[in-house]
């Protein structure tokens, strides 16, 4: 099934959760000069105009990135200030939020000459949009299954590997596919940094993924969940966003917990953040 198109949800609270986590991890990784291979298994379009028909249908950015952007001059934490500065780099008018950058943009801006980026996208329409985005020469757009593509290129030639895995989870089998891919990747590159996004839905399929990885013995796993609504308050739709950071850089837990505690009130009166170590604290 390939019906999911992220343009309908661009800039929502889950994007803020996902991409601020990614930005923070990249910020730590770039402190060292050694080369990094980045892999984005479900890249999407790369850049989303918020005036597009798809984005305007649900306007989820109004309860996500928009209130964060409007508060950009009021943040005390350096991470949030820098993230908003980077977000501003994508806006034709630096004072107006008109576009939301997806993970290919956030990864692409971190690329140095010694690094490589592999962007996988299986949806033909989304891949076409991605192909139209300007990227550095050391970034490759690949039309195909990102989980299989990741496994085929292991081990990578660079000293370090950073992987973002964020499927739509349209099929519940994807939760097991992701767990299997994480295990395979760490068997080939045990020091790789992996970021895994998952939706918090009433059906709670994510618990199998989380429990699988927690029991796997694969190393340090930090879990971050951003709740837009109280669990159990709805019988349909996504009530929260989850992130697993495997082999996280030192100190990332405190930095991100502080950041999400600061922005949660901007996203709604019922929004809150919860974090814990699944393994290896």
PASEBA-1860 file (N, C-alpha, C; in nm, 3 decimals):
! residues 281
1> XXXXXXXX> 0.084/-0.118/0.000/0.000/0.000/0.000/0.088/0.125/0.000 ~ 0.064/0.215/-0.094/0.145/0.336/-0.104/0.054/0.458/-0.113 ~ -0.040/0.469/-0.024/-0.134/0.580/-0.030/-0.087/0.701/0.051 ~ 0.006/0.679/0.145/0.043/0.787/0.236/0.125/0.894/0.165 ~ 0.086/1.020/0.183/0.163/1.134/0.135/0.175/1.234/0.250 ~ 0.296/1.263/0.288/0.317/1.343/0.409/0.277/1.489/0.392 ~ 0.259/1.534/0.268/0.223/1.674/0.245/0.096/1.713/0.321 ~ 0.007/1.617/0.344/-0.117/1.647/0.416/-0.090/1.676/0.564
9> XXXXXXXX> 0.027/1.637/0.613/0.058/1.649/0.757/0.184/1.731/0.784 ~ 0.239/1.794/0.681/0.368/1.862/0.693/0.367/1.967/0.803 ~ 0.470/1.963/0.886/0.484/2.062/0.992/0.398/2.037/1.114 ~ 0.341/1.919/1.127/0.257/1.893/1.244/0.342/1.869/1.369 ~ 0.280/1.843/1.483/0.356/1.829/1.607/0.454/1.713/1.600 ~ 0.418/1.608/1.526/0.509/1.494/1.513/0.633/1.531/1.434 ~ 0.618/1.616/1.333/0.734/1.664/1.258/0.827/1.745/1.347 ~ 0.769/1.830/1.429/0.850/1.908/1.523/0.928/1.814/1.615
17> XXXXXXXX> 0.860/1.714/1.667/0.923/1.615/1.755/1.036/1.541/1.683 ~ 1.006/1.491/1.565/1.102/1.412/1.488/1.223/1.494/1.445 ~ 1.198/1.611/1.387/1.307/1.687/1.326/1.389/1.765/1.428 ~ 1.331/1.802/1.539/1.411/1.863/1.645/1.503/1.758/1.706 ~ 1.454/1.635/1.722/1.540/1.524/1.769/1.653/1.501/1.671 ~ 1.621/1.494/1.543/1.723/1.473/1.440/1.825/1.586/1.442 ~ 1.778/1.710/1.449/1.867/1.826/1.450/1.962/1.820/1.568 ~ 1.911/1.783/1.684/1.995/1.776/1.804/2.101/1.668/1.790
25> XXXXXXXX> 2.065/1.553/1.736/2.162/1.445/1.716/2.270/1.488/1.617 ~ 2.229/1.550/1.507/2.327/1.595/1.407/2.422/1.699/1.468 ~ 2.368/1.784/1.550/2.448/1.888/1.617/2.561/1.827/1.698 ~ 2.532/1.715/1.764/2.635/1.645/1.841/2.733/1.572/1.749 ~ 2.681/1.504/1.646/2.768/1.425/1.559/2.868/1.511/1.485 ~ 2.829/1.633/1.450/2.916/1.720/1.371/3.030/1.780/1.452 ~ 3.037/1.749/1.579/3.149/1.797/1.660/3.279/1.725/1.625 ~ 3.268/1.608/1.562/3.386/1.532/1.521/3.402/1.541/1.369
33> XXXXXXXX> 3.526/1.532/1.323/3.555/1.548/1.181/3.535/1.421/1.099 ~ 3.536/1.305/1.163/3.529/1.179/1.088/3.400/1.169/1.007 ~ 3.410/1.107/0.890/3.301/1.103/0.792/3.181/1.025/0.844 ~ 3.064/1.067/0.799/2.937/1.005/0.836/2.861/0.968/0.710 ~ 2.803/0.850/0.708/2.704/0.815/0.607/2.567/0.829/0.670 ~ 2.482/0.910/0.609/2.345/0.930/0.654/2.252/0.850/0.564 ~ 2.155/0.783/0.624/2.053/0.711/0.548/1.916/0.750/0.598 ~ 1.832/0.793/0.506/1.692/0.827/0.536/1.606/0.725/0.462
41> XXXXXXXX> 1.542/0.634/0.536/1.474/0.521/0.473/1.339/0.558/0.412 ~ 1.280/0.668/0.456/1.147/0.708/0.406/1.149/0.860/0.390 ~ 1.211/0.905/0.282/1.251/1.045/0.270/1.137/1.142/0.247 ~ 1.034/1.103/0.171/0.929/1.197/0.138/0.974/1.298/0.034 ~ 0.911/1.415/0.031/0.936/1.514/-0.074/1.057/1.602/-0.051 ~ 1.093/1.623/0.073/1.207/1.707/0.103/1.170/1.846/0.149 ~ 1.079/1.913/0.081/1.037/2.048/0.119/0.889/2.064/0.085 ~ 0.813/2.119/0.179/0.667/2.125/0.165/0.618/2.270/0.171
49> XXXXXXXX> 0.568/2.325/0.061/0.504/2.456/0.069/0.375/2.446/0.151 ~ 0.361/2.526/0.252/0.245/2.517/0.339/0.120/2.575/0.275 ~ 0.137/2.641/0.161/0.022/2.692/0.086/-0.034/2.589/-0.012 ~ 0.033/2.473/-0.025/-0.011/2.370/-0.118/-0.149/2.316/-0.079 ~ -0.220/2.265/-0.177/-0.354/2.213/-0.154/-0.357/2.107/-0.045 ~ -0.258/2.017/-0.047/-0.254/1.909/0.051/-0.237/1.965/0.193 ~ -0.141/2.054/0.211/-0.115/2.109/0.344/-0.231/2.192/0.396 ~ -0.300/2.260/0.304/-0.410/2.346/0.345/-0.535/2.266/0.384
57> XXXXXXXX> -0.544/2.142/0.342/-0.664/2.063/0.373/-0.680/2.043/0.523 ~ -0.573/2.002/0.591/-0.580/1.977/0.735/-0.514/2.086/0.817 ~ -0.422/2.158/0.756/-0.350/2.268/0.822/-0.291/2.225/0.957 ~ -0.231/2.108/0.960/-0.177/2.057/1.086/-0.057/2.139/1.134 ~ 0.006/2.213/1.044/0.119/2.296/1.084/0.077/2.405/1.183 ~ -0.052/2.441/1.182/-0.099/2.546/1.273/-0.098/2.502/1.418 ~ -0.096/2.371/1.441/-0.086/2.318/1.577/0.046/2.245/1.597 ~ 0.142/2.279/1.510/0.274/2.217/1.517/0.384/2.321/1.508
65> XXXXXXXX> 0.443/2.332/1.389/0.559/2.420/1.374/0.523/2.568/1.386 ~ 0.401/2.607/1.350/0.368/2.749/1.347/0.380/2.817/1.483 ~ 0.320/2.762/1.590/0.337/2.829/1.720/0.481/2.830/1.769 ~ 0.560/2.728/1.731/0.702/2.727/1.767/0.773/2.840/1.694 ~ 0.745/2.854/1.566/0.805/2.959/1.484/0.768/3.098/1.539 ~ 0.645/3.116/1.576/0.601/3.246/1.626/0.670/3.284/1.757 ~ 0.716/3.181/1.830/0.782/3.204/1.959/0.935/3.205/1.946 ~ 0.985/3.207/1.823/1.127/3.182/1.798/1.222/3.277/1.870
73> XXXXXXXX> 1.179/3.399/1.896/1.266/3.494/1.964/1.257/3.484/2.116 ~ 1.171/3.395/2.165/1.151/3.386/2.309/1.215/3.265/2.375 ~ 1.285/3.182/2.297/1.344/3.061/2.354/1.475/3.093/2.426 ~ 1.491/3.033/2.542/1.614/3.051/2.617/1.720/2.948/2.582 ~ 1.676/2.830/2.536/1.770/2.722/2.508/1.835/2.739/2.371 ~ 1.965/2.717/2.364/2.039/2.735/2.238/1.988/2.642/2.129 ~ 1.955/2.518/2.164/1.908/2.423/2.064/1.785/2.474/1.992 ~ 1.687/2.523/2.066/1.563/2.572/2.006/1.587/2.697/1.922
81> XXXXXXXX> 1.672/2.784/1.970/1.706/2.905/1.894/1.772/2.868/1.762 ~ 1.867/2.775/1.765/1.938/2.733/1.644/1.846/2.660/1.548 ~ 1.753/2.579/1.602/1.659/2.507/1.515/1.570/2.606/1.441 ~ 1.523/2.706/1.509/1.438/2.806/1.445/1.517/2.889/1.344 ~ 1.644/2.916/1.373/1.728/2.984/1.276/1.742/2.902/1.149 ~ 1.766/2.771/1.165/1.778/2.682/1.050/1.647/2.675/0.973 ~ 1.536/2.669/1.044/1.405/2.668/0.980/1.386/2.794/0.897 ~ 1.434/2.905/0.948/1.423/3.031/0.875/1.499/3.031/0.745
89> XXXXXXXX> 1.604/2.948/0.735/1.683/2.942/0.612/1.604/2.890/0.493 ~ 1.494/2.820/0.518/1.414/2.766/0.408/1.306/2.862/0.362 ~ 1.290/2.973/0.431/1.179/3.064/0.402/1.224/3.175/0.306 ~ 1.159/3.191/0.191/1.193/3.302/0.101/1.187/3.437/0.170 ~ 1.085/3.456/0.252/1.074/3.574/0.337/1.108/3.527/0.479 ~ 1.220/3.573/0.531/1.272/3.520/0.657/1.178/3.542/0.775 ~ 1.080/3.630/0.759/0.989/3.658/0.870/0.857/3.582/0.858 ~ 0.838/3.511/0.745/0.711/3.444/0.718/0.733/3.295/0.702
97> XXXXXXXX> 0.660/3.214/0.778/0.669/3.069/0.767/0.583/3.022/0.650 ~ 0.645/2.989/0.539/0.572/2.949/0.419/0.606/2.808/0.372 ~ 0.714/2.750/0.423/0.757/2.616/0.383/0.797/2.537/0.507 ~ 0.780/2.405/0.497/0.832/2.320/0.604/0.931/2.220/0.543 ~ 1.053/2.213/0.596/1.154/2.121/0.544/1.142/1.981/0.605 ~ 1.139/1.880/0.519/1.137/1.743/0.567/1.277/1.693/0.598 ~ 1.287/1.566/0.633/1.415/1.510/0.679/1.527/1.521/0.574 ~ 1.501/1.509/0.441/1.611/1.525/0.346/1.679/1.661/0.358
105> XXXXXXXX> 1.601/1.765/0.387/1.659/1.898/0.401/1.742/1.907/0.529 ~ 1.689/1.855/0.640/1.763/1.861/0.765/1.893/1.782/0.757 ~ 1.889/1.667/0.691/2.011/1.588/0.673/2.104/1.654/0.573 ~ 2.047/1.707/0.466/2.128/1.768/0.361/2.207/1.888/0.411 ~ 2.150/1.967/0.501/2.221/2.086/0.550/2.339/2.047/0.641 ~ 2.338/1.923/0.691/2.447/1.877/0.777/2.563/1.817/0.697 ~ 2.543/1.796/0.567/2.644/1.728/0.486/2.772/1.810/0.474 ~ 2.885/1.745/0.495/3.016/1.802/0.469/3.077/1.727/0.351
113> XXXXXXXX> 3.187/1.774/0.304/3.250/1.714/0.186/3.282/1.567/0.208 ~ 3.317/1.528/0.330/3.358/1.391/0.359/3.240/1.297/0.384 ~ 3.118/1.350/0.389/3.000/1.271/0.425/2.925/1.222/0.301 ~ 2.828/1.135/0.323/2.740/1.087/0.216/2.598/1.078/0.269 ~ 2.501/1.098/0.180/2.360/1.091/0.217/2.286/1.005/0.117 ~ 2.208/0.910/0.168/2.127/0.822/0.083/1.980/0.840/0.122 ~ 1.901/0.888/0.029/1.759/0.916/0.052/1.675/0.815/-0.025 ~ 1.599/0.734/0.047/1.513/0.633/-0.015/1.368/0.679/-0.011
121> XXXXXXXX> 1.298/0.658/-0.121/1.154/0.685/-0.126/1.090/0.590/-0.226 ~ 0.987/0.519/-0.181/0.922/0.416/-0.261/0.797/0.466/-0.334 ~ 0.735/0.571/-0.282/0.615/0.624/-0.347/0.657/0.700/-0.472 ~ 0.608/0.662/-0.592/0.656/0.728/-0.715/0.630/0.877/-0.719 ~ 0.516/0.922/-0.673/0.486/1.064/-0.672/0.575/1.141/-0.577 ~ 0.597/1.085/-0.457/0.684/1.151/-0.360/0.828/1.153/-0.409 ~ 0.871/1.045/-0.474/1.007/1.041/-0.527/1.026/1.143/-0.638 ~ 0.924/1.164/-0.717/0.933/1.265/-0.824/0.953/1.403/-0.763
129> XXXXXXXX> 0.875/1.434/-0.660/0.893/1.563/-0.592/1.034/1.575/-0.532 ~ 1.081/1.466/-0.470/1.214/1.466/-0.410/1.322/1.490/-0.516 ~ 1.302/1.433/-0.634/1.400/1.448/-0.741/1.412/1.591/-0.791 ~ 1.311/1.672/-0.764/1.312/1.811/-0.807/1.379/1.904/-0.706 ~ 1.415/1.851/-0.588/1.476/1.933/-0.485/1.627/1.943/-0.507 ~ 1.685/2.062/-0.490/1.831/2.076/-0.503/1.902/2.011/-0.385 ~ 2.003/1.930/-0.414/2.081/1.864/-0.311/2.228/1.863/-0.351 ~ 2.313/1.844/-0.253/2.457/1.838/-0.280/2.492/1.714/-0.362
137> XXXXXXXX> 2.610/1.716/-0.423/2.653/1.606/-0.509/2.673/1.477/-0.431 ~ 2.701/1.486/-0.302/2.721/1.364/-0.223/2.592/1.315/-0.157 ~ 2.478/1.358/-0.213/2.347/1.308/-0.172/2.284/1.234/-0.289 ~ 2.233/1.114/-0.262/2.172/1.032/-0.367/2.026/1.007/-0.335 ~ 1.940/1.028/-0.435/1.798/0.996/-0.423/1.776/0.859/-0.486 ~ 1.717/0.768/-0.411/1.703/0.630/-0.458/1.555/0.592/-0.454 ~ 1.502/0.551/-0.567/1.363/0.506/-0.576/1.358/0.359/-0.535 ~ 1.311/0.332/-0.414/1.308/0.194/-0.369/1.275/0.184/-0.222
145> XXXXXXXX> 1.271/0.061/-0.174/1.240/0.028/-0.035/1.358/0.066/0.053 ~ 1.338/0.158/0.144/1.448/0.207/0.225/1.503/0.107/0.325 ~ 1.417/0.024/0.382/1.466/-0.075/0.478/1.555/-0.178/0.410 ~ 1.511/-0.225/0.293/1.593/-0.320/0.218/1.718/-0.252/0.164 ~ 1.704/-0.127/0.120/1.819/-0.054/0.069/1.925/-0.033/0.174 ~ 1.884/-0.002/0.295/1.978/0.014/0.405/2.056/-0.114/0.429 ~ 1.985/-0.225/0.436/2.051/-0.352/0.465/2.151/-0.391/0.356 ~ 2.118/-0.358/0.232/2.205/-0.396/0.120/2.335/-0.317/0.117
153> XXXXXXXX> 2.337/-0.197/0.173/2.459/-0.117/0.165/2.549/-0.132/0.287 ~ 2.509/-0.217/0.381/2.591/-0.240/0.500/2.696/-0.347/0.475 ~ 2.814/-0.332/0.535/2.859/-0.217/0.615/2.900/-0.100/0.526 ~ 2.884/0.021/0.575/2.924/0.139/0.498/3.074/0.160/0.511 ~ 3.130/0.238/0.420/3.275/0.259/0.419/3.319/0.370/0.515 ~ 3.227/0.458/0.555/3.264/0.568/0.645/3.277/0.517/0.788 ~ 3.354/0.589/0.872/3.369/0.547/1.012/3.238/0.549/1.091 ~ 3.143/0.638/1.049/3.020/0.652/1.127/2.897/0.641/1.038
161> XXXXXXXX> 2.787/0.599/1.100/2.661/0.579/1.030/2.548/0.636/1.115 ~ 2.461/0.714/1.050/2.343/0.769/1.117/2.222/0.740/1.030 ~ 2.120/0.679/1.088/2.003/0.633/1.011/1.876/0.688/1.073 ~ 1.789/0.743/0.987/1.655/0.782/1.027/1.555/0.687/0.964 ~ 1.472/0.624/1.048/1.369/0.530/1.003/1.234/0.583/1.048 ~ 1.152/0.627/0.954/1.021/0.680/0.993/0.914/0.645/0.890 ~ 0.874/0.519/0.886/0.766/0.478/0.795/0.633/0.540/0.835 ~ 0.536/0.528/0.746/0.401/0.573/0.779/0.328/0.472/0.867
169> XXXXXXXX> 0.378/0.346/0.870/0.316/0.238/0.946/0.171/0.217/0.901 ~ 0.149/0.224/0.770/0.017/0.192/0.715/-0.016/0.045/0.737 ~ 0.087/-0.038/0.732/0.070/-0.182/0.757/0.127/-0.215/0.895 ~ 0.054/-0.291/0.974/0.106/-0.321/1.108/0.230/-0.411/1.102 ~ 0.251/-0.478/0.986/0.371/-0.559/0.970/0.498/-0.473/0.970 ~ 0.482/-0.345/0.942/0.599/-0.257/0.937/0.669/-0.246/1.072 ~ 0.595/-0.262/1.179/0.657/-0.253/1.311/0.761/-0.364/1.329 ~ 0.728/-0.483/1.283/0.824/-0.593/1.290/0.936/-0.573/1.190
177> XXXXXXXX> 0.903/-0.521/1.071/1.006/-0.496/0.969/1.110/-0.397/1.021 ~ 1.063/-0.294/1.090/1.155/-0.194/1.145/1.243/-0.257/1.252 ~ 1.184/-0.335/1.343/1.263/-0.400/1.448/1.369/-0.491/1.387 ~ 1.332/-0.568/1.286/1.428/-0.657/1.220/1.541/-0.578/1.154 ~ 1.507/-0.466/1.092/1.607/-0.384/1.025/1.703/-0.321/1.125 ~ 1.652/-0.276/1.238/1.738/-0.219/1.341/1.836/-0.324/1.391 ~ 1.787/-0.442/1.419/1.874/-0.549/1.468/1.981/-0.583/1.365 ~ 1.941/-0.594/1.238/2.035/-0.627/1.130/2.142/-0.518/1.117
185> XXXXXXXX> 2.098/-0.392/1.122/2.191/-0.281/1.107/2.296/-0.280/1.217 ~ 2.252/-0.301/1.340/2.345/-0.296/1.452/2.435/-0.419/1.458 ~ 2.393/-0.527/1.396/2.482/-0.643/1.385/2.597/-0.614/1.290 ~ 2.572/-0.528/1.191/2.674/-0.492/1.092/2.754/-0.368/1.134 ~ 2.689/-0.280/1.211/2.753/-0.153/1.251/2.705/-0.120/1.392 ~ 2.769/-0.180/1.490/2.714/-0.175/1.626/2.719/-0.037/1.690 ~ 2.801/0.054/1.636/2.807/0.189/1.691/2.721/0.288/1.614 ~ 2.645/0.239/1.518/2.559/0.329/1.440/2.459/0.399/1.529
193> XXXXXXXX> 2.427/0.523/1.494/2.322/0.598/1.563/2.195/0.586/1.481 ~ 2.091/0.530/1.540/1.964/0.511/1.469/1.854/0.590/1.539 ~ 1.773/0.657/1.459/1.656/0.727/1.509/1.533/0.661/1.447 ~ 1.444/0.615/1.531/1.323/0.545/1.485/1.201/0.622/1.533 ~ 1.119/0.667/1.437/0.995/0.734/1.472/0.879/0.635/1.467 ~ 0.780/0.654/1.557/0.659/0.572/1.552/0.540/0.655/1.599 ~ 0.421/0.626/1.547/0.302/0.699/1.590/0.242/0.638/1.716 ~ 0.185/0.721/1.799/0.108/0.673/1.914/-0.039/0.674/1.873
201> XXXXXXXX> -0.093/0.554/1.856/-0.230/0.534/1.810/-0.307/0.452/1.912 ~ -0.440/0.463/1.914/-0.519/0.384/2.010/-0.495/0.234/2.001 ~ -0.463/0.183/1.882/-0.440/0.040/1.867/-0.311/-0.006/1.935 ~ -0.220/0.087/1.963/-0.097/0.061/2.040/-0.006/-0.044/1.978 ~ -0.002/-0.049/1.844/0.089/-0.143/1.778/0.235/-0.111/1.807 ~ 0.262/0.013/1.847/0.401/0.053/1.871/0.462/-0.021/1.989 ~ 0.379/-0.071/2.080/0.434/-0.137/2.199/0.514/-0.261/2.164 ~ 0.474/-0.332/2.058/0.549/-0.450/2.016/0.687/-0.411/1.966
209> XXXXXXXX> 0.695/-0.301/1.889/0.823/-0.252/1.840/0.913/-0.210/1.956 ~ 0.859/-0.132/2.048/0.937/-0.082/2.161/0.985/-0.197/2.248 ~ 0.896/-0.290/2.279/0.932/-0.403/2.365/1.034/-0.494/2.297 ~ 1.019/-0.513/2.167/1.113/-0.595/2.090/1.254/-0.539/2.102 ~ 1.268/-0.409/2.079/1.400/-0.348/2.081/1.455/-0.337/2.224 ~ 1.367/-0.312/2.320/1.411/-0.303/2.460/1.471/-0.435/2.508 ~ 1.417/-0.546/2.457/1.462/-0.679/2.500/1.575/-0.734/2.413 ~ 1.619/-0.657/2.315/1.713/-0.710/2.216/1.858/-0.710/2.260
217> XXXXXXXX> 1.891/-0.630/2.362/2.029/-0.621/2.405/2.119/-0.549/2.308 ~ 2.063/-0.457/2.228/2.142/-0.392/2.122/2.218/-0.270/2.170 ~ 2.203/-0.230/2.293/2.279/-0.114/2.341/2.190/-0.010/2.404 ~ 2.237/0.114/2.406/2.162/0.221/2.469/2.045/0.265/2.381 ~ 1.928/0.278/2.444/1.809/0.324/2.372/1.739/0.428/2.459 ~ 1.727/0.549/2.404/1.652/0.654/2.473/1.518/0.671/2.403 ~ 1.413/0.678/2.483/1.276/0.688/2.431/1.216/0.823/2.465 ~ 1.163/0.889/2.363/1.100/1.020/2.380/0.961/1.014/2.319
225> XXXXXXXX> 0.860/1.060/2.394/0.724/1.063/2.343/0.661/1.199/2.371 ~ 0.604/1.255/2.265/0.537/1.385/2.275/0.389/1.362/2.256 ~ 0.309/1.394/2.356/0.166/1.369/2.356/0.090/1.497/2.321 ~ 0.011/1.489/2.215/-0.077/1.601/2.179/-0.208/1.593/2.257 ~ -0.245/1.470/2.292/-0.367/1.447/2.370/-0.340/1.338/2.472 ~ -0.423/1.330/2.570/-0.409/1.226/2.672/-0.441/1.089/2.613 ~ -0.358/0.988/2.635/-0.390/0.854/2.587/-0.527/0.810/2.639 ~ -0.606/0.751/2.551/-0.739/0.708/2.587/-0.846/0.811/2.564
233> XXXXXXXX> -0.804/0.934/2.526/-0.902/1.040/2.504/-0.966/1.033/2.367 ~ -0.913/0.945/2.280/-0.967/0.931/2.145/-0.963/0.785/2.104 ~ -1.054/0.746/2.018/-1.057/0.609/1.967/-1.002/0.600/1.827 ~ -0.963/0.711/1.769/-0.904/0.710/1.635/-0.807/0.827/1.622 ~ -0.716/0.814/1.527/-0.619/0.920/1.504/-0.499/0.912/1.597 ~ -0.396/0.985/1.561/-0.270/0.985/1.634/-0.278/1.081/1.751 ~ -0.255/1.030/1.872/-0.260/1.116/1.990/-0.120/1.158/2.035 ~ -0.018/1.100/1.974/0.118/1.134/2.014/0.221/1.084/1.915
241> XXXXXXXX> 0.345/1.122/1.940/0.457/1.090/1.853/0.568/1.030/1.936 ~ 0.629/0.922/1.886/0.736/0.856/1.960/0.867/0.855/1.882 ~ 0.977/0.866/1.955/1.111/0.857/1.896/1.197/0.766/1.982 ~ 1.271/0.677/1.916/1.375/0.600/1.981/1.508/0.646/1.925 ~ 1.601/0.678/2.013/1.737/0.713/1.969/1.829/0.603/2.022 ~ 1.885/0.527/1.930/1.969/0.413/1.965/2.116/0.455/1.950 ~ 2.194/0.426/2.052/2.332/0.476/2.063/2.334/0.629/2.060 ~ 2.257/0.691/2.146/2.247/0.838/2.143/2.378/0.904/2.186
249> XXXXXXXX> 2.409/1.020/2.127/2.525/1.097/2.176/2.506/1.133/2.323 ~ 2.616/1.143/2.394/2.610/1.172/2.538/2.545/1.307/2.561 ~ 2.450/1.311/2.655/2.385/1.435/2.694/2.262/1.471/2.614 ~ 2.233/1.393/2.509/2.119/1.427/2.423/1.987/1.416/2.499 ~ 1.980/1.327/2.596/1.856/1.308/2.671/1.818/1.434/2.748 ~ 1.914/1.493/2.817/1.884/1.613/2.894/1.854/1.732/2.803 ~ 1.931/1.745/2.695/1.911/1.856/2.603/1.772/1.853/2.541 ~ 1.731/1.737/2.493/1.601/1.727/2.427/1.486/1.731/2.526
257> XXXXXXXX> 1.502/1.673/2.641/1.394/1.679/2.742/1.366/1.824/2.779 ~ 1.472/1.902/2.798/1.455/2.044/2.829/1.384/2.116/2.716 ~ 1.423/2.085/2.591/1.362/2.150/2.474/1.215/2.117/2.462 ~ 1.180/1.991/2.476/1.039/1.953/2.458/0.951/2.001/2.573 ~ 1.008/2.007/2.691/0.932/2.065/2.802/0.902/2.213/2.776 ~ 0.993/2.280/2.705/0.974/2.422/2.677/0.871/2.445/2.566 ~ 0.870/2.357/2.466/0.779/2.383/2.353/0.642/2.318/2.371 ~ 0.630/2.217/2.457/0.502/2.148/2.471/0.385/2.242/2.499
265> XXXXXXXX> 0.398/2.341/2.588/0.284/2.430/2.612/0.243/2.510/2.489 ~ 0.336/2.530/2.395/0.303/2.604/2.273/0.215/2.522/2.179 ~ 0.222/2.390/2.193/0.153/2.300/2.101/0.012/2.265/2.147 ~ -0.026/2.306/2.266/-0.160/2.278/2.316/-0.159/2.261/2.466 ~ -0.267/2.293/2.530/-0.272/2.288/2.677/-0.261/2.147/2.731 ~ -0.292/2.047/2.648/-0.281/1.908/2.693/-0.153/1.840/2.645 ~ -0.070/1.914/2.575/0.052/1.855/2.521/0.158/1.844/2.630 ~ 0.227/1.731/2.634/0.336/1.712/2.729/0.436/1.612/2.674
273> XXXXXXXX> 0.554/1.611/2.734/0.662/1.523/2.689/0.697/1.424/2.799 ~ 0.730/1.301/2.755/0.773/1.198/2.850/0.892/1.124/2.791 ~ 0.993/1.101/2.871/1.115/1.034/2.823/1.163/0.933/2.923 ~ 1.234/0.832/2.874/1.289/0.729/2.961/1.398/0.653/2.886 ~ 1.479/0.582/2.960/1.579/0.493/2.899/1.521/0.352/2.892 ~ 1.518/0.297/2.772/1.474/0.158/2.756/1.587/0.062/2.789 ~ 1.710/0.107/2.762/1.824/0.021/2.786/1.950/0.107/2.796 ~ 2.042/0.065/2.884/2.176/0.119/2.884/2.195/0.258/2.937
281> X> 2.114/0.301/3.030/2.130/0.437/3.085/2.267/0.453/3.149
END
